[in-house]
Amino acid sequence: MSHSVILLPFVVAFVIFVVRFYFREHAASMANPSFLLAAGSSAMIVLYLVLNVLDRLGTYGTLGFGLVGLALLGVSILRMFML
């Protein structure tokens, strides 16, 4: 069974954070929250893939990563509408 659907919220959140960073915040600083959240979401994607490949993902690891991905997606949508 493929668990690659779990990565979809991470990827969408990453894209929204990057678009906000470049277009709304004009890529002013790497300390902007949008940049940090984009870097964090990409780190979570890499961590999930590495743990999955090494077969170190726990019993409920996929569910945990899915919930974190949905939380990041929610934060990215909220930040998209913030000025």
C-alpha distance (Angstrom), angle and dihedral (degrees) to the residues before:
residue distance angle dihedral
M1 . . .
S2 3.80 . .
H3 3.78 118.7 .
S4 3.80 96.0 -171.4
V5 3.83 90.6 113.0
I6 3.82 86.3 73.0
L7 3.82 88.5 68.1
L8 3.82 93.8 58.1
P9 3.85 96.8 84.5
F10 3.82 89.8 47.0
V11 3.80 92.2 52.1
V12 3.81 94.1 46.0
A13 3.82 91.4 47.0
F14 3.81 89.9 48.4
V15 3.80 91.9 52.3
I16 3.81 92.4 48.1
F17 3.82 92.1 48.6
V18 3.80 91.9 49.0
V19 3.80 93.5 47.1
R20 3.80 90.4 49.4
F21 3.80 91.1 47.2
Y22 3.79 93.8 53.0
F23 3.79 102.9 35.5
R24 3.80 106.0 30.1
E25 3.79 101.5 29.4
H26 3.83 94.7 32.0
A27 3.82 91.9 -132.3
A28 3.76 89.4 -81.1
S29 3.78 100.6 155.7
M30 3.77 141.0 1.1
A31 3.81 87.7 -130.4
N32 3.82 92.2 69.0
P33 3.81 113.1 118.6
S34 3.82 92.0 -124.4
F35 3.79 91.5 57.6
L36 3.79 92.7 45.6
L37 3.82 92.3 48.7
A38 3.81 90.8 48.0
A39 3.80 90.1 51.3
G40 3.80 90.3 46.8
S41 3.79 93.3 50.5
S42 3.80 91.8 49.7
A43 3.82 89.5 48.6
M44 3.82 89.1 52.5
I45 3.82 90.1 51.8
V46 3.80 91.0 52.0
L47 3.81 91.8 45.4
Y48 3.81 91.9 51.0
L49 3.80 92.2 48.7
V50 3.81 93.5 47.1
L51 3.81 93.4 47.7
N52 3.80 90.6 46.6
V53 3.80 93.4 49.8
L54 3.80 92.7 46.4
D55 3.82 89.2 46.8
R56 3.81 90.5 -125.7
L57 3.79 95.2 124.6
G58 3.78 109.8 120.9
T59 3.77 126.8 -127.2
Y60 3.79 93.4 -89.6
G61 3.80 95.7 26.6
T62 3.78 94.2 109.2
L63 3.79 90.8 51.4
G64 3.81 90.7 48.3
F65 3.78 93.1 50.6
G66 3.79 89.6 46.1
L67 3.80 91.6 54.0
V68 3.80 91.8 46.9
G69 3.81 89.1 49.7
L70 3.79 91.7 51.1
A71 3.80 90.1 48.3
L72 3.81 90.7 51.6
L73 3.80 89.7 47.5
G74 3.80 90.1 52.2
V75 3.80 91.8 48.9
S76 3.80 91.1 48.4
I77 3.80 92.3 51.1
L78 3.82 91.0 48.1
R79 3.80 91.3 48.4
M80 3.79 90.7 48.4
F81 3.81 90.2 64.3
M82 3.80 95.4 41.4
L83 3.77 116.1 96.3
